[in-house]
Amino acid sequence: MWLQFAPLRLPLRRRLQTAAVLQWVFSFLALAQCCLGLYLLLLLGDGWLLALGYAAWLYLDWETPCRGGRRSAWVRGWAVWRYFRDYFPITLVKTAELDPSHNYLFGFHPHGVLVAGAFGNFCTEATGFSRLFPGLTPHLLMLPFWFKVPFFRDYIMSGGLVSSEKASASHLLGHEGGGQVAVIAVGGPPESLDARPGALTLQLRSRKGFIKMALQHGAALVPVFSFGENELFNQVPNLPGSIVRRLQERLQKAMGLALPLFHARGIFQYSFGLLPFRRPIYTVVGAPIPVPRMPHPSREAIDELHETYLEKLTQLFEEQKAKYGLPPDKHLTLI
């Protein structure tokens, strides 16, 4: 395979965009391991006193990821995120007004490989979330495992990431006075194994926990579809039943983490690497679905609201797809 190299002369802004996305991919794939290694070096070396002090802080701060996290407006406003946004670019699209006196549960679809759209829109201010939805504070839910890693946990919380434990979502959706948004990539890590260009398969039929949570708190459900999310990476062939897929599913069951074998482009060439392709992402926020408060919802109530959610999500996709380049014969597959 011949490598297609990037031009030697490119505008500085293009170089900065690539650098911004490179650090994001690094953060996703290796920053946690580096933070853990740094902590161990401190603990076993001359910085042991600092490491013990951080351990004491960690003990006192252990529940923060389940209590709304600790966001930083400064971190969310970093210039690097604007370059990150422009690399693809990412656009946040508003289709309806959201009353800031209420709490909301955003269902984000599809998960994609690295949830680039969810991160860019809800963990930074690069796409103008606060301007489009004044009075609302978004929190992207992430696997609890990552909030146990020293230093890394503090960094990801600064962007608005919180634990995906039930207690965390309950804290947000039960907030008095409203104004809180819990963003859940409903398909979760398993859905990332199907994330490849052209894919429109969502794992939703058996996922009803977020529906029950919304009912328990009376939080309005908002379907969100991110057009272009699956176009960013290719994956090694892993059809259901294949050896690769079986190994991936076993790892996911054992560790709670999926391992999509993805590839796209490199830093200085366009043929192979771990950087995403430059493909536009349009994250469309749908209209809210009113949800009655039921502290102990019945199975029938959960199933009924679940069907309503699937209908509204499908309607959102069908109404918007032509605007973002999808042909009329493209439809969602819900499994």
C-alpha positions, -999 to 999 in steps of 0.1 A, spaced: 0 0 0 14 34 -10 14 61 16 -3 93 7 17 120 24 3 153 36 16 184 17 47 199 32 31 234 32 -1 237 50 -16 267 68 -6 269 105 -42 266 116 -44 231 100 -12 221 118 -27 233 151 -60 215 144 -41 182 139 -20 188 171 -53 195 190 -68 162 179 -35 143 185 -35 154 221 -71 143 224 -65 109 210 -35 106 233 -56 116 263 -82 89 254 -57 61 248 -27 67 270 -30 96 294 -46 75 322 -17 50 320 8 79 321 -9 94 351 -9 61 369 28 56 361 36 91 374 18 84 406 37 52 411 70 70 404 62 95 430 51 69 455 82 48 451 106 77 447 115 110 464 79 123 459 64 97 482 51 124 506 33 141 477 19 108 467 6 100 502 -9 135 504 -27 129 471 -39 95 484 -55 113 514 -71 138 491 -84 109 469 -100 93 499 -118 125 508 -128 132 472 -137 97 462 -175 104 458 -171 136 438 -175 119 404 -209 107 415 -219 141 429 -217 163 398 -180 162 394 -158 193 395 -159 212 362 -136 241 353 -149 269 330 -112 277 323 -104 242 310 -137 240 290 -128 272 273 -92 264 263 -83 275 228 -71 240 220 -108 228 219 -116 254 192 -89 239 170 -102 204 179 -137 215 168 -124 229 135 -105 198 126 -136 179 117 -155 204 121 -181 197 148 -214 216 149 -240 216 176 -275 219 162 -305 231 183 -340 221 172 -361 231 202 -360 252 233 -351 236 266 -365 251 298 -336 256 323 -359 251 352 -360 214 344 -334 186 344 -328 166 312 -314 132 302 -298 134 267 -295 101 249 -265 104 226 -263 83 195 -243 67 180 -215 59 204 -188 59 177 -153 48 184 -142 77 207 -174 97 211 -158 127 195 -191 146 190 -201 141 226 -168 153 239 -166 183 217 -201 194 224 -206 186 260 -171 186 276 -160 219 260 -175 252 251 -161 251 216 -195 246 199 -213 270 222 -235 248 244 -240 275 270 -249 300 243 -274 277 227 -289 263 259 -285 291 285 -290 280 321 -282 243 314 -251 225 326 -241 194 306 -223 164 322 -211 135 300 -213 102 318 -182 79 316 -173 45 329 -165 46 367 -132 28 362 -115 60 349 -123 80 380 -101 57 400 -70 67 382 -49 93 401 -46 128 384 -65 116 353 -97 117 372 -92 153 381 -85 162 345 -115 146 330 -138 160 357 -126 195 348 -143 191 314 -176 180 329 -172 142 328 -188 123 357 -192 87 366 -219 66 348 -229 49 381 -266 51 389 -259 73 419 -242 98 396 -271 101 372 -296 102 401 -277 131 417 -279 151 385 -315 143 375 -327 149 411 -311 183 413 -335 208 429 -343 238 406 -333 220 374 -306 232 350 -287 198 349 -282 177 318 -269 141 321 -256 130 287 -255 92 282 -240 74 252 -268 48 254 -252 22 232 -222 21 254 -188 4 246 -205 -26 229 -219 -2 202 -184 11 194 -175 -24 180 -200 -16 151 -187 20 146 -174 23 110 -183 45 80 -219 40 68 -230 21 100 -264 30 114 -269 2 139 -278 13 174 -279 -10 204 -312 2 220 -338 -25 222 -326 -40 255 -313 -7 270 -340 6 293 -320 16 324 -318 53 313 -356 52 307 -362 40 343 -339 67 356 -357 94 338 -391 82 351 -378 80 387 -368 117 386 -393 130 361 -365 142 339 -373 150 303 -357 127 277 -340 143 248 -328 122 218 -295 134 203 -282 121 170 -246 129 159 -244 127 121 -209 118 110 -199 101 143 -193 68 127 -174 82 97 -142 91 116 -125 57 118 -123 24 99 -122 -9 119 -106 -43 114 -133 -66 101 -152 -80 132 -185 -95 120 -206 -110 148 -194 -146 154 -159 -139 140 -129 -147 162 -120 -110 165 -155 -102 176 -157 -130 201 -124 -119 217 -136 -83 219 -169 -93 235 -151 -115 261 -128 -86 269 -158 -63 272 -176 -87 296 -145 -92 317 -134 -56 320 -163 -35 310 -142 -19 282 -146 -25 245 -115 -26 223 -124 -16 188 -94 -22 165 -97 11 147 -75 30 122 -78 61 100 -49 85 92 -16 95 105 0 129 114 20 134 83 3 109 60 -33 101 51 -31 63 46 -29 48 81 -28 58 117 -49 65 148 -60 101 140 -96 104 129 -105 114 93 -115 150 88 -152 144 85 -179 169 96 -200 160 127 -234 175 132 -248 168 166 -285 174 165 -303 179 198 -340 169 194 -371 181 212 -377 171 248 -400 142 256 -420 151 288 -416 124 315 -439 121 346 -422 115 379 -426 79 391 -404 69 420 -412 33 414 -421 29 377 -438 -2 365 -424 -24 337 -453 -13 315 -445 24 321 -408 18 312 -417 -1 281 -442 25 269 -417 54 274 -390 33 258 -411 28 227 -419 66 226 -382 74 228 -373 50 200 -401 66 178 -388 102 186 -352 92 179 -361 76 146 -383 106 137 -354 130 145 -330 110 123 -355 108 94 -363 145 95 -327 156 96 -307 130 75 -312 148 41 -296 180 55 -264 161 64 -259 141 32 -277 108 38 -298 94 10 -336 86 15 -329 48 16 -307 51 47 -325 42 79 -316 34 115 -313 -3 126 -323 -7 162 -311 -39 179 
